[in-house]
């Protein structure tokens, strides 16, 4: 019998080729790139409400906001966007972008969430000046069937729509008065509400003055809200602010989920199996999670998984902190975690509560997982630890793949980060013109939709639209003209104006620090 040992080196070599990123990229689904464009101005923008929200539904409809072809009418108060163009919420469907408008007379607006029925909720400036803050009041709004509905407040002057679930319930928050409150929105006491069929319900707090809702993570259950609430009105000496715990509200009752031993925590979202993810500080640094600003202010702010009354620490990759951003109905969780030394962080996925390091795109030191679908596919962004540089996709058993290698050449765009992924495998991502250095806090560039296609599809070999390269060139000119001014402005005022309320809700509030990417 002849020996087969001489074939072993060739077999090992074949395995190495099959495991290489280049070979796996060649075998992976390729995507048609669809530039969603703008409403006449230079840019379209990502999530106004931060991480964990669906801007893309399973029908391929997209909601967000984009520049109009004109200056911001409220720029004398502050610029709604870094380029100082007016911006409106939009609905993109079947290749067409529709301007959803804003509240009268001439204001800015943004869509922050879309449900399966194509309903969109978000925010709009109004023509009423806040008597305390002195800027146009913000209102939670709902767009449905071509109409805009002002959802009002809870007795105060400000409100925002955060997400709309598939039962057509809008979850948002609103101020309850103009009394001073160091934790609340614009410094006012703030409560979460549920709106349905014209009725708005204040869900209360855990004993303090404030409660903020978490995110939707794609398919939030009806009649359920998770988030974070202050538990008293007494400031913690270590922070100067009241302590806060994650909460679960259902059946008309708000339940304190507790913490991982610290004094601050926040519920991010809940799936249809009653599993909740969020962040909590540990006993070793009780104030590590800086509620309500959702940033870590020291080691010991960890992602958690809660089910049936038990909270589990999801841990890190050997560093100080971790975050859970999205959960699907299988209980798979995506987010990021610090590596040893805590100077870098990687995108991670927790499967059966076990952490898996997704790594980065080659050459990048950091990454974050940002979106997840029912099949367990993950999308996110690979970064220099401050700005996203390469959008990625990951599937179980495979490496993290740079989405720029899976689109047709000649688009004129660099895909910097991906944040939504529907059950059809379509990906919503942000793209900057080639040659432009991304600045996350400016959020310049265009939204693009990546649509899976066959390798035989002509659109996989050519641009999805003949104007894509032209659009990228036009956007590049706009970004280059703004780059120096934007960078200078951000270096001086990012900490003051683009932190939690700005980063998460697009509102300028002074004195807050930015999270890292």
QUITA-V487042 format. One record per residue. D_FIRST is the distance of its C-alpha to the first C-alpha in Angstrom with 1 decimal. Layout:
BEGIN
d_first=D_FIRST
d_first=D_FIRST
END
This chain:
BEGIN
d_first=0.0
d_first=3.8
d_first=6.5
d_first=9.3
d_first=12.0
d_first=13.7
d_first=14.7
d_first=16.6
d_first=19.7
d_first=20.1
d_first=19.8
d_first=22.4
d_first=24.5
d_first=24.5
d_first=25.6
d_first=28.4
d_first=29.6
d_first=29.7
d_first=31.6
d_first=34.1
d_first=37.7
d_first=37.8
d_first=34.9
d_first=36.4
d_first=39.8
d_first=38.5
d_first=37.1
d_first=40.1
d_first=43.0
d_first=45.5
d_first=49.3
d_first=52.4
d_first=55.1
d_first=58.5
d_first=61.3
d_first=63.8
d_first=66.6
d_first=69.9
d_first=73.4
d_first=74.8
d_first=74.4
d_first=71.6
d_first=69.4
d_first=67.9
d_first=67.0
d_first=64.6
d_first=65.4
d_first=69.0
d_first=68.3
d_first=65.4
d_first=61.9
d_first=60.6
d_first=62.7
d_first=61.6
d_first=63.0
d_first=60.5
d_first=60.3
d_first=57.8
d_first=59.8
d_first=59.3
d_first=62.9
d_first=63.7
d_first=66.8
d_first=67.9
d_first=70.6
d_first=71.3
d_first=74.0
d_first=76.8
d_first=78.5
d_first=81.3
d_first=82.3
d_first=82.2
d_first=85.6
d_first=85.4
d_first=84.5
d_first=87.8
d_first=86.4
d_first=82.8
d_first=80.1
d_first=77.9
d_first=75.1
d_first=74.6
d_first=75.5
d_first=78.8
d_first=78.2
d_first=79.1
d_first=76.2
d_first=75.8
d_first=73.3
d_first=71.3
d_first=69.3
d_first=66.6
d_first=65.6
d_first=64.1
d_first=64.4
d_first=68.0
d_first=69.4
d_first=72.6
d_first=75.1
d_first=75.9
d_first=79.0
d_first=80.7
d_first=83.8
d_first=87.2
d_first=88.5
d_first=86.1
d_first=83.4
d_first=79.7
d_first=77.1
d_first=73.4
d_first=71.0
d_first=68.9
d_first=67.0
d_first=66.3
d_first=65.5
d_first=63.8
d_first=67.2
d_first=67.8
d_first=70.5
d_first=70.8
d_first=72.5
d_first=73.4
d_first=76.4
d_first=79.4
d_first=82.3
d_first=85.7
d_first=89.1
d_first=90.5
d_first=90.6
d_first=89.6
d_first=92.9
d_first=91.2
d_first=88.3
d_first=90.2
d_first=87.4
d_first=86.6
d_first=85.5
d_first=82.0
d_first=81.4
d_first=78.4
d_first=78.1
d_first=76.2
d_first=75.6
d_first=75.1
d_first=75.9
d_first=77.5
d_first=79.8
d_first=80.0
d_first=81.2
d_first=82.7
d_first=81.5
d_first=84.2
d_first=84.2
d_first=84.9
d_first=88.3
d_first=87.5
d_first=87.1
d_first=83.4
d_first=80.3
d_first=76.8
d_first=74.4
d_first=71.0
d_first=68.8
d_first=69.2
d_first=67.0
d_first=66.0
d_first=69.0
d_first=71.2
d_first=72.3
d_first=73.1
d_first=72.5
d_first=74.5
d_first=76.8
d_first=80.5
d_first=83.2
d_first=85.7
d_first=88.6
d_first=89.5
d_first=89.9
d_first=88.1
d_first=84.6
d_first=82.3
d_first=79.1
d_first=80.0
d_first=79.6
d_first=82.1
d_first=83.4
d_first=84.5
d_first=83.4
d_first=80.5
d_first=79.1
d_first=76.3
d_first=77.2
d_first=75.7
d_first=77.4
d_first=77.0
d_first=79.3
d_first=82.0
d_first=82.1
d_first=81.1
d_first=80.4
d_first=80.5
d_first=77.8
d_first=79.5
d_first=78.1
d_first=76.9
d_first=80.4
d_first=80.7
d_first=82.0
d_first=78.8
d_first=75.7
d_first=73.2
d_first=70.6
d_first=66.9
d_first=64.7
d_first=63.4
d_first=59.6
d_first=59.4
d_first=60.4
d_first=63.0
d_first=64.1
d_first=67.6
d_first=70.4
d_first=68.5
d_first=68.9
d_first=67.3
d_first=68.6
d_first=70.6
d_first=74.1
d_first=76.4
d_first=77.2
d_first=80.7
d_first=83.3
d_first=83.3
d_first=81.6
d_first=78.9
d_first=80.3
d_first=76.9
d_first=76.8
d_first=80.4
d_first=79.0
d_first=78.7
d_first=75.3
d_first=73.2
d_first=70.5
d_first=68.0
d_first=69.4
d_first=68.4
d_first=71.2
d_first=70.9
d_first=73.2
d_first=76.1
d_first=75.2
d_first=73.9
d_first=71.5
d_first=70.9
d_first=67.1
d_first=67.7
d_first=65.8
d_first=63.2
d_first=66.0
d_first=67.9
d_first=71.0
d_first=69.7
d_first=67.3
d_first=66.7
d_first=65.0
d_first=63.0
d_first=62.1
d_first=61.1
d_first=58.6
d_first=59.2
d_first=57.6
d_first=60.4
d_first=58.2
d_first=60.1
d_first=59.0
d_first=61.3
d_first=62.1
d_first=63.9
d_first=64.9
d_first=63.9
d_first=66.2
d_first=65.5
d_first=67.2
d_first=69.0
d_first=70.2
d_first=67.0
d_first=66.9
d_first=70.0
d_first=71.3
d_first=72.3
d_first=71.0
d_first=67.3
d_first=66.4
d_first=65.3
d_first=67.9
d_first=65.8
d_first=62.7
d_first=62.0
d_first=62.2
d_first=59.1
d_first=57.8
d_first=58.1
d_first=56.9
d_first=59.4
d_first=59.0
d_first=61.1
d_first=63.3
d_first=60.6
d_first=60.1
d_first=56.8
d_first=56.5
d_first=53.6
d_first=53.5
d_first=52.5
d_first=49.8
d_first=51.4
d_first=54.6
d_first=58.1
d_first=58.3
d_first=56.5
d_first=57.7
d_first=56.7
d_first=57.6
d_first=56.1
d_first=54.8
d_first=53.5
d_first=53.7
d_first=50.2
d_first=51.6
d_first=49.6
d_first=51.8
d_first=51.8
d_first=53.8
d_first=53.4
d_first=53.3
d_first=54.2
d_first=51.6
d_first=52.4
d_first=55.6
d_first=56.8
d_first=57.2
d_first=54.5
d_first=53.4
d_first=50.4
d_first=50.2
d_first=48.7
d_first=47.8
d_first=48.3
d_first=46.0
d_first=47.0
d_first=49.2
d_first=46.4
d_first=46.9
d_first=44.3
d_first=45.0
d_first=44.8
d_first=45.3
d_first=47.2
d_first=46.8
d_first=45.6
d_first=48.5
d_first=50.8
d_first=51.7
d_first=52.7
d_first=52.2
d_first=53.6
d_first=52.3
d_first=55.2
d_first=54.1
d_first=51.9
d_first=51.4
d_first=50.5
d_first=46.8
d_first=46.6
d_first=46.5
d_first=48.5
d_first=50.6
d_first=52.6
d_first=53.5
d_first=52.1
d_first=54.9
d_first=56.4
d_first=57.6
d_first=60.9
d_first=60.3
d_first=57.5
d_first=55.6
d_first=52.6
d_first=52.2
d_first=48.9
d_first=46.9
d_first=44.3
d_first=42.1
d_first=40.2
d_first=36.8
d_first=37.8
d_first=39.7
d_first=43.3
d_first=43.8
d_first=46.8
d_first=48.5
d_first=49.8
d_first=46.3
d_first=46.3
d_first=49.6
d_first=50.5
d_first=51.6
d_first=55.3
d_first=56.8
d_first=58.9
d_first=58.2
d_first=56.2
d_first=55.2
d_first=56.3
d_first=55.8
d_first=55.0
d_first=56.8
d_first=56.5
d_first=53.6
d_first=54.2
d_first=52.1
d_first=51.6
d_first=49.9
d_first=52.9
d_first=53.7
d_first=57.1
d_first=57.2
d_first=59.6
d_first=59.4
d_first=61.2
d_first=61.8
d_first=59.5
d_first=61.0
d_first=63.0
d_first=62.4
d_first=62.3
d_first=65.0
d_first=64.1
d_first=67.6
d_first=69.1
d_first=66.5
d_first=67.0
d_first=65.0
d_first=64.0
d_first=62.3
d_first=59.4
d_first=57.4
d_first=53.7
d_first=52.6
d_first=49.0
d_first=48.2
d_first=45.5
d_first=44.0
d_first=45.5
d_first=48.9
d_first=51.2
d_first=52.8
d_first=49.5
d_first=49.7
d_first=53.5
d_first=56.2
d_first=57.2
d_first=60.8
d_first=62.3
d_first=64.6
d_first=62.0
d_first=62.0
d_first=65.8
d_first=66.1
d_first=63.9
d_first=66.0
d_first=69.2
d_first=67.9
d_first=66.9
d_first=70.4
d_first=71.8
d_first=69.6
d_first=70.2
d_first=73.9
d_first=73.6
d_first=71.0
d_first=73.4
d_first=76.0
d_first=73.4
d_first=71.7
d_first=75.0
d_first=76.3
d_first=73.1
d_first=73.1
d_first=76.7
d_first=76.7
d_first=73.1
d_first=73.6
d_first=76.9
d_first=76.2
d_first=72.5
d_first=71.5
d_first=71.2
d_first=73.9
d_first=73.3
d_first=69.5
d_first=69.3
d_first=72.4
d_first=73.6
d_first=76.9
d_first=78.3
d_first=78.9
d_first=79.6
d_first=78.0
d_first=74.5
d_first=71.1
d_first=68.1
d_first=64.7
d_first=61.7
d_first=59.0
END
